[in-house]
């Protein structure tokens, strides 16, 4: 994995060894830089140069970048030119699962946006979903990681595209599609027009996660819950601005897919010390820790755990509880989810080991 940044340390090694659950990771932000170099060379993609050091700043957050949504989202723009063939799409999907397994992730829900992968080659959404499903299934079999796929749509691309994406997802439920997602600028594009799309997905048996409370305030979270009937909230970190909503979602047990580094890099919060994950957790919200876009942010999930301990005041037991939280809200059938929770409990707390303060 070429985007791991944490130095070797006892803490890093200890957290690396933990079995992990990842619920919020975008395929489009999970490239290996060496793979980008290979594809750029093969297809003669226009870059400043074909050495990683020459194009890293285009596709990954670097120290010179100012924190903010514009800088963060700009990294995805050059990546659109890399989806040159079905083989490329399958390669990035396959390698993203291998990288997760290397980080000791035992269950991952990988989300991807069919239109982003399909646009360059004018592919059918159904074909793109099939290619991703085949590649991730192959990697999962080789690594013994369990994978669920979440199909995502962007708010700015409208309900017509959303309908097509959901129908394609429904067609591939038997290929490991477990949920659907709405992403994009919630401060510019409301989610309410997508209600029929998500009603259709839910009726077909798919689960729902909605990006909300990231670049917009708590009203976007309420919309996601009350109108789109989300099972989980992607990010949701602006929840602390509304005490009534916080208490309501705590009582309802709504899970939050929190991505700390992403939130700081994209300017949602000005620093790690300002991030509300510790407060969300202490308030009893059902928090989980995730990477969002590991190659954009130059992180692994282990890095995020180290960050939680070193900068957010988490204990290792707090990290373990967030892993258990994630297992308990995975988009799995009840019996499979229960088995995952027991598996994680046994691994985190072997016989004779107890939780510490």
C-alpha positions as CSV (number, residue, x, y, z in Angstrom):
1,X,0.0,0.0,0.0
2,X,1.8,3.1,-1.2
3,X,-0.2,5.8,0.6
4,X,0.5,4.7,4.2
5,X,2.1,7.7,6.0
6,X,2.4,6.7,9.6
7,X,6.0,5.9,10.8
8,X,6.7,2.5,12.3
9,X,5.8,2.6,16.0
10,X,4.5,0.3,18.7
11,X,1.1,2.1,18.6
12,X,0.9,1.7,14.9
13,X,1.8,-1.9,15.0
14,X,-0.8,-2.6,17.7
15,X,-3.5,-0.8,15.8
16,X,-2.5,-2.4,12.5
17,X,-3.1,-5.8,14.1
18,X,-6.7,-5.0,15.1
19,X,-9.3,-6.5,12.8
20,X,-11.1,-3.6,11.1
21,X,-14.4,-2.7,9.6
22,X,-14.5,0.0,6.8
23,X,-18.0,1.3,6.0
24,X,-17.2,4.5,4.1
25,X,-14.5,4.1,1.3
26,X,-14.9,5.4,-2.2
27,X,-13.4,3.3,-5.0
28,X,-12.6,6.5,-7.0
29,X,-10.4,7.6,-4.1
30,X,-8.6,4.3,-3.6
31,X,-6.0,4.2,-6.4
32,X,-2.4,3.0,-6.0
33,X,-0.1,5.8,-7.2
34,X,2.0,3.2,-9.0
35,X,-1.0,1.9,-10.9
36,X,-1.8,5.5,-12.0
37,X,1.8,5.7,-13.3
38,X,1.4,2.4,-15.2
39,X,-1.9,3.4,-16.8
40,X,-0.6,6.9,-17.7
41,X,2.3,5.3,-19.5
42,X,0.2,2.7,-21.2
43,X,-2.5,5.1,-22.5
44,X,-0.2,8.2,-22.8
45,X,-2.3,10.3,-20.5
46,X,-1.3,13.9,-20.4
47,X,0.5,14.5,-17.1
48,X,3.4,16.7,-16.0
49,X,5.5,13.6,-16.0
50,X,5.2,9.8,-15.5
51,X,7.1,9.6,-12.2
52,X,4.8,9.5,-9.1
53,X,6.6,12.6,-7.7
54,X,5.8,14.6,-10.8
55,X,2.0,14.0,-10.7
56,X,1.3,13.2,-7.0
57,X,0.1,16.8,-6.3
58,X,-2.7,16.4,-8.9
59,X,-4.3,13.3,-7.3
60,X,-3.3,13.5,-3.7
61,X,-3.4,16.1,-0.9
62,X,0.1,17.4,-0.4
63,X,1.4,19.8,2.3
64,X,1.2,22.8,-0.1
65,X,-2.6,22.4,-0.5
66,X,-4.9,24.7,1.4
67,X,-7.6,22.9,3.3
68,X,-10.9,23.2,1.6
69,X,-13.6,21.5,-0.5
70,X,-12.2,22.9,-3.8
71,X,-8.7,21.6,-3.3
72,X,-10.0,18.2,-2.1
73,X,-12.5,17.7,-4.9
74,X,-10.0,18.9,-7.5
75,X,-8.0,15.7,-7.0
76,X,-10.8,13.6,-8.6
77,X,-10.8,15.6,-11.8
78,X,-7.6,14.2,-13.4
79,X,-8.6,10.7,-12.2
80,X,-11.5,10.8,-14.7
81,X,-9.1,10.4,-17.5
82,X,-7.7,7.1,-16.1
83,X,-10.8,4.9,-16.6
84,X,-9.6,4.0,-20.1
85,X,-10.9,0.4,-20.3
86,X,-12.9,-2.3,-18.4
87,X,-9.5,-3.7,-17.4
88,X,-8.5,-0.5,-15.7
89,X,-11.7,-0.3,-13.8
90,X,-11.3,-3.9,-12.7
91,X,-7.7,-3.3,-11.7
92,X,-8.4,-0.4,-9.4
93,X,-11.3,-2.4,-7.8
94,X,-9.2,-5.5,-7.4
95,X,-6.3,-3.6,-5.9
96,X,-8.4,-1.6,-3.5
97,X,-9.6,-4.8,-1.9
98,X,-6.0,-6.2,-1.7
99,X,-4.9,-2.9,0.0
100,X,-7.8,-3.1,2.5
101,X,-6.8,-6.7,3.4
102,X,-3.2,-5.6,3.9
103,X,-4.5,-3.1,6.5
104,X,-6.2,-6.0,8.3
105,X,-9.7,-4.9,7.2
106,X,-11.9,-8.0,7.5
107,X,-15.1,-6.5,6.3
108,X,-15.4,-3.5,3.9
109,X,-18.3,-1.8,2.2
110,X,-16.8,-0.2,-0.9
111,X,-18.8,2.4,-2.7
112,X,-18.4,3.5,-6.2
113,X,-20.1,5.9,-8.6
114,X,-21.0,4.2,-11.9
115,X,-21.3,7.4,-13.9
116,X,-17.8,8.4,-12.9
117,X,-16.4,5.1,-14.1
118,X,-18.6,4.9,-17.2
119,X,-18.3,8.3,-18.7
120,X,-15.0,8.1,-20.5
121,X,-15.8,4.9,-22.4
122,X,-19.6,5.6,-22.5
123,X,-20.1,2.3,-20.8
124,X,-23.4,0.9,-19.5
125,X,-23.9,1.3,-15.8
126,X,-24.9,-2.4,-15.6
127,X,-21.5,-3.3,-17.2
128,X,-19.5,-1.1,-14.8
129,X,-21.3,-2.6,-11.8
130,X,-20.6,-6.1,-13.2
131,X,-16.9,-5.3,-13.7
132,X,-16.5,-3.9,-10.2
133,X,-18.4,-6.9,-8.7
134,X,-16.2,-9.4,-10.5
135,X,-12.9,-7.8,-9.6
136,X,-13.8,-7.3,-5.9
137,X,-15.2,-10.8,-5.6
138,X,-11.9,-12.2,-7.0
139,X,-9.8,-10.2,-4.6
140,X,-12.1,-11.1,-1.7
141,X,-11.7,-14.8,-2.4
142,X,-7.9,-14.4,-2.5
143,X,-7.6,-12.5,0.7
144,X,-10.6,-13.8,2.7
145,X,-11.9,-10.3,3.3
146,X,-15.7,-9.9,3.1
147,X,-16.9,-7.2,0.7
148,X,-20.2,-5.4,0.3
149,X,-20.7,-2.9,-2.6
150,X,-22.5,0.4,-2.3
151,X,-23.6,2.1,-5.5
152,X,-23.4,5.8,-5.3
153,X,-25.0,8.7,-7.2
154,X,-24.2,12.4,-7.2
155,X,-26.7,15.1,-6.2
156,X,-25.7,17.4,-9.0
157,X,-26.3,14.8,-11.8
158,X,-30.0,14.7,-11.1
159,X,-32.8,12.2,-10.5
160,X,-32.8,10.7,-14.1
161,X,-29.2,9.5,-13.6
162,X,-30.1,8.4,-10.1
163,X,-33.0,6.3,-11.3
164,X,-30.8,4.6,-13.9
165,X,-28.1,3.9,-11.3
166,X,-30.6,2.4,-8.8
167,X,-32.1,0.1,-11.5
168,X,-28.7,-1.1,-12.4
169,X,-27.9,-1.7,-8.7
170,X,-31.1,-3.7,-8.2
171,X,-30.2,-5.8,-11.3
172,X,-26.9,-6.8,-9.5
173,X,-28.1,-7.4,-5.9
174,X,-27.1,-11.0,-6.3
175,X,-23.5,-9.8,-7.2
176,X,-22.9,-8.3,-3.8
177,X,-24.6,-4.9,-4.0
178,X,-25.8,-4.2,-0.5
179,X,-26.8,-0.5,-0.6
180,X,-27.1,2.8,-2.4
181,X,-25.6,6.2,-1.5
182,X,-26.2,9.9,-2.3
183,X,-23.1,12.0,-2.5
184,X,-22.0,15.4,-3.5
185,X,-22.5,19.0,-2.4
186,X,-25.5,18.8,0.0
187,X,-25.2,22.6,0.6
188,X,-26.0,23.2,-3.1
189,X,-28.3,20.3,-4.1
190,X,-31.1,19.1,-1.8
191,X,-31.7,15.4,-1.5
192,X,-35.5,15.5,-1.4
193,X,-36.0,15.2,-5.2
194,X,-34.3,11.8,-4.9
195,X,-36.9,10.3,-2.5
196,X,-38.6,8.2,-5.2
197,X,-35.2,6.8,-6.1
198,X,-34.4,5.7,-2.6
199,X,-37.9,4.4,-2.0
200,X,-37.4,2.2,-5.0
201,X,-34.0,1.0,-3.7
202,X,-35.5,0.2,-0.3
203,X,-38.4,-1.7,-1.7
204,X,-36.0,-3.8,-3.7
205,X,-34.1,-4.7,-0.5
206,X,-31.1,-2.3,-0.7
207,X,-29.9,-0.3,2.4
208,X,-29.4,3.4,2.3
209,X,-26.6,5.7,3.3
210,X,-26.6,9.4,2.6
211,X,-23.8,11.9,2.7
212,X,-25.1,14.7,4.9
213,X,-24.0,17.1,7.6
214,X,-20.6,17.5,6.0
215,X,-20.6,20.6,3.9
216,X,-24.2,21.5,5.0
217,X,-25.6,21.8,8.5
218,X,-27.8,19.5,10.5
219,X,-30.8,20.3,8.3
220,X,-29.3,18.0,5.7
221,X,-29.0,15.2,8.2
222,X,-32.7,15.6,9.1
223,X,-33.6,15.5,5.5
224,X,-31.6,12.3,5.0
225,X,-33.3,10.7,8.0
226,X,-36.9,12.0,7.7
227,X,-37.3,12.2,3.9
228,X,-34.8,9.7,2.4
229,X,-35.0,7.4,5.4
230,X,-31.3,6.7,5.6
231,X,-30.1,3.7,7.5
232,X,-26.7,5.4,8.1
233,X,-25.3,8.9,7.7
234,X,-22.1,9.5,5.7
235,X,-20.1,12.0,7.8
236,X,-22.8,13.7,9.8
237,X,-20.3,15.6,11.7
238,X,-22.4,18.8,11.8
239,X,-24.8,17.0,14.1
240,X,-23.2,18.8,17.1
241,X,-24.9,22.0,15.9
242,X,-28.4,20.8,16.8
243,X,-28.8,19.3,20.3
244,X,-32.4,18.2,19.7
245,X,-31.5,16.3,16.5
246,X,-28.5,14.8,18.3
247,X,-30.7,13.4,21.1
248,X,-33.2,12.1,18.5
249,X,-30.6,10.2,16.5
250,X,-28.9,8.9,19.6
251,X,-32.2,7.5,20.7
252,X,-32.9,6.0,17.3
253,X,-29.4,4.5,17.1
254,X,-28.6,6.1,13.7
255,X,-25.0,5.2,12.8
256,X,-22.4,7.8,11.6
257,X,-19.7,7.1,9.1
258,X,-17.0,9.5,10.3
259,X,-13.9,10.3,8.3
260,X,-11.7,12.6,10.3
261,X,-8.7,13.3,8.0
262,X,-11.1,13.9,5.0
263,X,-13.1,16.4,7.1
264,X,-10.0,18.4,8.0
265,X,-8.5,18.3,4.5
266,X,-11.7,19.3,2.9
267,X,-12.1,22.3,5.2
268,X,-15.1,21.1,7.2
269,X,-13.0,21.7,10.3
270,X,-9.9,23.8,10.6
271,X,-7.9,21.3,12.6
272,X,-7.9,17.9,14.1
273,X,-8.5,19.4,17.6
274,X,-11.7,21.0,16.3
275,X,-13.1,17.8,15.0
276,X,-16.2,16.6,16.9
277,X,-15.7,12.9,16.8
278,X,-14.7,12.7,20.5
279,X,-17.8,14.6,21.5
280,X,-20.0,12.6,19.2
281,X,-18.7,9.4,20.8
282,X,-19.0,10.7,24.3
283,X,-22.6,11.8,23.7
284,X,-23.4,8.2,22.9
285,X,-23.9,8.5,19.1
286,X,-23.2,5.4,17.1
287,X,-19.9,6.5,15.6
288,X,-17.6,4.5,13.2
289,X,-14.2,5.5,11.9
290,X,-13.5,5.4,8.2
291,X,-11.1,6.6,5.5
292,X,-13.4,8.1,2.8
293,X,-10.7,8.3,0.1
294,X,-7.5,6.8,1.3
295,X,-5.3,7.6,-1.8
296,X,-6.5,11.2,-2.0
297,X,-5.9,11.7,1.8
298,X,-2.7,9.6,1.8
299,X,-3.9,7.5,4.7
300,X,-4.8,4.0,5.7
301,X,-7.5,3.0,8.2
302,X,-4.8,2.2,10.7
303,X,-3.6,5.8,10.2
304,X,-7.0,7.0,11.2
305,X,-7.0,4.9,14.3
306,X,-3.5,6.3,15.2
307,X,-4.9,9.8,14.7
308,X,-7.9,9.0,17.0
309,X,-5.5,8.0,19.8
310,X,-2.8,10.6,19.3
311,X,-4.8,13.7,18.4
312,X,-8.4,13.1,19.5
313,X,-7.8,11.5,22.9
314,X,-9.3,8.1,22.2
315,X,-8.1,5.1,24.1
316,X,-7.5,1.8,22.2
317,X,-10.7,0.5,23.8
318,X,-12.5,3.5,22.3
319,X,-11.1,2.5,18.9
320,X,-12.2,-1.1,19.5
321,X,-15.7,0.1,20.4
322,X,-15.9,2.0,17.1
323,X,-15.0,-1.1,15.3
324,X,-17.7,-3.0,17.1
325,X,-20.1,-0.2,16.3
326,X,-19.2,-0.6,12.6
327,X,-19.7,-4.4,12.7
328,X,-23.1,-3.9,14.3
329,X,-24.4,-1.7,11.5
330,X,-22.9,-3.4,8.5
331,X,-25.3,-3.8,5.6
332,X,-25.6,-7.5,6.0
333,X,-28.6,-9.8,6.7
334,X,-29.2,-10.1,10.4
335,X,-27.6,-13.5,10.9
336,X,-24.5,-12.6,9.0
337,X,-24.2,-9.3,10.9
338,X,-24.5,-11.1,14.2
339,X,-21.7,-13.5,13.2
340,X,-19.5,-10.6,12.2
341,X,-20.0,-8.9,15.5
342,X,-19.2,-12.1,17.4
343,X,-16.1,-12.7,15.2
344,X,-14.9,-9.1,15.9
345,X,-15.6,-9.4,19.7
346,X,-13.6,-12.6,19.9
347,X,-10.7,-11.1,18.0
348,X,-10.7,-7.7,19.9
349,X,-11.1,-9.3,23.3
350,X,-9.5,-12.8,23.4
351,X,-10.3,-15.0,26.3
352,X,-9.0,-13.5,29.5
353,X,-8.6,-10.0,28.1
354,X,-10.9,-7.3,29.5
355,X,-11.7,-3.8,28.4
356,X,-9.7,-1.0,30.0
357,X,-10.6,2.5,30.7
